[in-house]
Amino acid sequence: MSALTTIGLPVALGIIMFGLGMSLTPGDFTRVLKQPKAVIVALLCQLVLLPLICFGLVLAFQLPPVLAVGMMMLAASPGGTTANLYSHLFRGDVALNISLTAVNSVIAVFTLPLITNLAILYFNPFDDQLGLQWAKTIEVFAIVLLPVALGMIVRRFWPRFATAMNKPVRIASVVILVVVIVGAVAQNWALLLENFGRLSLITIVFCLISLTIGYFAPRLAKVGRRQSIASSFEIGIHNATLAIVIAQTVLGSVELSLPAAVYGVLMFFIAFAFGFLIRDRSTGADAAAEPTGPIDDAAESAPR
């Protein structure tokens, strides 16, 4: 692997997570207590249901062991910050997205290594070498939470700076990420091309299932429509960058990162199309009749 991936990818993810931290306050964590049903349903779907569904898909599609573990790692990744943008575009509860991303990013420090290790233990892609051992789990903690914590500190003590830097940091993270991913794709083009056909169908199916469960599970639990839209994008738009960084820099496997790479491209188009379907059902009289709650009110002032 080149310095482009071993250095560039962690830097890009660090900037993304730092930007997330600058958009968070302690209230984003405590707000979940005001409307616990929406949060509990979304987290159960994200942390329990999706890994089980992904495991079933991996077996059904008979993926090779390394790609199977890559899919499970993707399923264990928390929601991406892009979910906030999609939720805003399609009239979801943005504040709920922010709270879910905050809570899920913390929980993922523990669940992502756990699910990844169970997948490695089951599929055995590395010749009996367990992947995310304790020292590497610490690396996951550093990659995920330290930039977020730093961003929250900046937001707490220098709020004007955090507000002014919000847009530049987002632009910088996107630019760096695009450059790094394009470079990584160019270097591993043959490997990606060889596996794209095998991975495209399972990633499309998994994305559609994630979005659908994310929307309809809360609706069945009598959660509000705006919260259900937010949940759909939070569950359907995974932090593929995190999965790629852990696969390539922590576990040292480019092939392991391929499912996340393919998913990371396709999910934006699928989520955009899916957003129009659920947005149509949340306009007009239905939207006017939708009850508002603490999270709804907070959404109006939440950073976008």
C-alpha positions in Angstrom: 0.0 0.0 0.0 1.2 3.5 -0.8 1.4 6.6 1.5 -1.7 7.8 -0.3 -3.8 5.2 1.5 -1.8 4.7 4.7 -1.6 8.4 5.4 -4.2 10.1 3.2 -7.2 7.9 4.2 -6.7 8.4 8.0 -6.2 12.1 7.5 -9.3 12.4 5.4 -11.4 10.4 8.0 -9.8 12.5 10.8 -10.9 15.7 9.2 -14.4 14.3 8.6 -14.8 13.2 12.2 -13.3 16.5 13.4 -15.9 18.3 11.4 -18.6 16.1 13.0 -17.2 17.0 16.4 -17.4 20.7 15.7 -21.1 20.3 14.9 -21.9 18.4 18.1 -22.7 19.6 21.7 -23.4 17.6 24.8 -27.0 18.3 24.2 -26.9 16.1 21.0 -26.2 13.2 23.3 -28.7 14.1 26.0 -31.4 14.9 23.5 -31.9 11.3 22.8 -33.5 10.9 26.2 -36.4 13.2 25.2 -37.6 10.9 22.5 -36.1 7.5 23.3 -38.3 5.3 21.2 -37.0 6.7 17.9 -33.4 6.3 19.1 -33.8 2.8 20.5 -35.6 1.4 17.4 -32.9 3.0 15.1 -30.0 1.6 17.2 -31.5 -1.9 17.4 -31.9 -1.9 13.6 -28.3 -0.6 13.1 -26.5 -2.7 15.7 -28.5 -5.9 15.7 -30.8 -6.4 12.7 -28.4 -5.1 10.0 -25.4 -7.3 10.9 -27.8 -10.4 11.0 -29.3 -9.5 7.6 -25.8 -8.8 6.2 -24.6 -12.2 7.5 -27.5 -13.9 5.7 -26.8 -12.0 2.5 -23.1 -12.9 2.6 -24.0 -16.6 2.9 -26.7 -16.4 0.2 -24.3 -14.7 -2.2 -21.5 -17.1 -1.3 -18.9 -14.4 -1.1 -15.2 -15.3 -0.6 -14.0 -15.1 3.0 -12.2 -11.7 2.7 -15.1 -10.0 0.9 -17.5 -11.6 3.4 -15.6 -10.0 6.3 -15.5 -6.7 4.5 -19.3 -6.8 4.1 -19.7 -7.5 7.8 -17.4 -4.7 8.7 -19.4 -2.4 6.5 -22.6 -3.5 8.3 -21.0 -2.7 11.7 -20.0 0.8 10.6 -22.0 3.7 12.1 -24.1 6.1 10.0 -22.1 8.6 7.9 -22.3 12.3 8.3 -23.8 12.6 4.8 -27.0 11.2 6.3 -27.6 14.6 7.8 -27.6 16.2 4.4 -30.0 13.6 2.9 -32.3 14.0 5.9 -32.4 17.7 5.4 -33.1 17.4 1.7 -36.0 15.0 2.2 -37.5 16.6 5.3 -36.3 14.3 7.9 -35.4 15.1 11.5 -31.9 16.4 11.2 -31.4 16.8 14.9 -32.2 13.1 15.4 -29.6 12.2 12.7 -27.0 14.3 14.5 -27.8 12.6 17.8 -27.8 9.1 16.3 -24.5 9.7 14.6 -23.0 10.9 17.8 -24.3 8.0 19.9 -23.6 5.4 17.2 -20.0 6.6 16.6 -19.3 6.0 20.3 -21.0 2.6 20.4 -19.2 1.6 17.2 -15.8 1.8 18.9 -16.9 -1.4 20.7 -19.3 -3.1 18.3 -17.3 -2.7 15.1 -14.2 -4.6 16.4 -16.6 -7.2 18.0 -18.6 -7.9 14.8 -15.4 -7.8 12.7 -13.6 -10.3 14.9 -16.7 -12.6 15.0 -16.7 -12.4 11.2 -13.0 -13.2 10.9 -13.4 -16.1 13.4 -16.3 -17.5 11.3 -15.0 -16.9 7.7 -11.3 -17.3 8.6 -9.8 -15.2 5.7 -6.4 -14.6 7.4 -5.2 -18.1 8.1 -6.2 -18.2 11.8 -4.9 -14.7 12.5 -7.4 -12.8 14.5 -7.7 -9.3 13.0 -8.7 -6.6 15.5 -6.9 -7.5 18.6 -6.8 -5.2 21.6 -4.0 -3.0 20.4 -5.8 -2.5 17.1 -9.1 -1.8 18.8 -7.3 1.1 20.5 -6.4 2.3 17.0 -10.1 2.2 16.1 -10.9 4.3 19.2 -8.2 6.8 18.2 -9.5 7.0 14.6 -13.2 7.4 15.5 -13.4 9.2 18.8 -10.3 11.4 19.3 -11.1 13.7 16.3 -14.7 14.0 17.4 -13.7 14.8 20.9 -11.2 17.4 19.7 -13.9 19.0 17.5 -16.3 19.2 20.4 -13.7 20.9 22.5 -13.1 23.5 19.8 -16.9 24.0 19.5 -17.1 24.4 23.3 -14.3 26.9 23.8 -14.2 28.6 20.4 -17.8 28.5 19.1 -17.3 31.3 16.6 -14.2 29.6 15.1 -16.1 26.3 15.0 -19.0 28.0 13.1 -16.7 29.8 10.7 -14.7 26.6 10.0 -17.7 24.4 9.5 -18.0 24.8 5.8 -14.2 25.0 5.0 -13.7 21.8 7.0 -16.5 20.0 5.1 -15.1 21.1 1.8 -11.5 20.1 2.7 -12.7 16.7 3.9 -14.5 16.1 0.6 -11.6 17.3 -1.5 -9.0 15.2 0.3 -11.3 12.2 0.4 -12.0 12.3 -3.3 -8.3 12.7 -4.1 -7.3 9.8 -1.9 -10.1 7.5 -3.1 -9.4 8.3 -6.8 -5.8 7.5 -6.2 -6.5 4.3 -4.3 -9.0 3.2 -7.1 -6.4 3.9 -9.7 -3.8 1.9 -7.9 -6.1 -1.0 -7.3 -8.2 -0.7 -10.5 -7.7 -4.3 -11.6 -8.7 -5.7 -8.2 -11.8 -3.5 -8.0 -12.9 -4.3 -11.5 -12.4 -8.0 -10.9 -14.8 -7.8 -7.9 -17.2 -5.0 -8.8 -19.7 -7.3 -10.5 -19.6 -9.8 -7.6 -20.1 -7.0 -5.1 -22.5 -4.6 -6.8 -25.6 -6.7 -6.5 -25.1 -7.6 -2.8 -24.3 -4.0 -1.9 -27.4 -2.7 -3.8 -29.6 -5.2 -2.0 -28.1 -4.5 1.4 -28.5 -0.7 0.9 -32.1 -1.1 -0.2 -32.8 -3.3 2.8 -31.0 -0.9 5.2 -33.0 2.1 3.9 -36.3 0.2 4.0 -35.9 -1.2 7.5 -34.6 2.2 8.7 -37.9 3.8 7.6 -40.6 1.1 8.2 -39.3 -0.3 11.5 -39.8 3.0 13.3 -43.2 3.5 11.5 -44.3 0.1 12.8 -43.2 1.3 16.3 -45.4 4.4 15.9 -42.5 6.7 15.5 -43.1 10.0 13.7 -42.6 10.3 10.0 -39.8 12.8 10.1 -37.9 10.7 12.7 -38.5 7.6 10.4 -37.0 9.4 7.4 -34.0 10.4 9.6 -33.6 6.8 10.8 -33.8 5.5 7.2 -30.8 7.6 6.0 -28.9 7.1 9.2 -29.1 3.3 8.8 -28.8 3.2 5.0 -25.9 5.6 4.6 -23.0 3.9 6.4 -19.6 5.5 7.1 -17.9 3.5 4.3 -14.8 5.7 4.8 -14.3 4.3 8.3 -14.6 0.7 7.1 -12.1 1.4 4.3 -9.6 3.0 6.7 -9.8 0.2 9.2 -9.5 -2.4 6.5 -6.5 -0.8 4.7 -4.6 0.8 7.5 -5.5 -1.2 10.7 -5.9 -4.7 9.1 -3.6 -4.0 6.1 -5.9 -5.5 3.4 -7.1 -3.6 0.3 -9.3 -6.5 -0.7 -11.1 -6.3 2.7 -12.0 -2.7 1.9 -13.7 -3.4 -1.5 -17.2 -4.0 -0.2 -17.1 -0.6 1.5 -15.6 1.1 -1.5 -18.4 -0.2 -3.8 -21.1 0.5 -1.3 -19.7 4.0 -0.7 -20.3 4.9 -4.3 -23.6 3.2 -5.0 -25.4 4.2 -1.7 -25.6 7.9 -2.6 -27.6 7.2 -5.8 -29.8 4.6 -4.1 -30.5 6.8 -1.1 -31.3 9.7 -3.3 -33.9 7.7 -5.3 -35.3 6.2 -2.1 -35.5 9.7 -0.5 -38.0 10.8 -3.2 -40.2 7.8 -2.4 -40.5 8.5 1.3 -40.5 12.3 0.8 -43.6 12.0 -1.4 -45.4 10.3 1.6 -44.4 13.0 4.0 -45.7 16.1 2.2 -49.1 17.8 2.2 -51.7 17.0 4.8 -49.7 14.2 6.3 -46.8 16.4 7.0 -49.0 19.1 8.5 -50.6 16.6 10.8 -47.3 15.2 11.9 -46.8 15.9 15.6 -43.7 17.8 16.6 -41.6 17.0 19.6 -38.4 18.1 21.2 -36.2 16.6 18.5 -38.4 18.2 15.8 -38.0 21.6 17.3 -34.3 21.1 17.7 -33.9 20.2 14.0 -34.7 23.8 13.0 -31.6 25.0 14.8 -29.4 22.0 14.2 -26.1 22.6 12.2 -26.3 21.4 8.7 
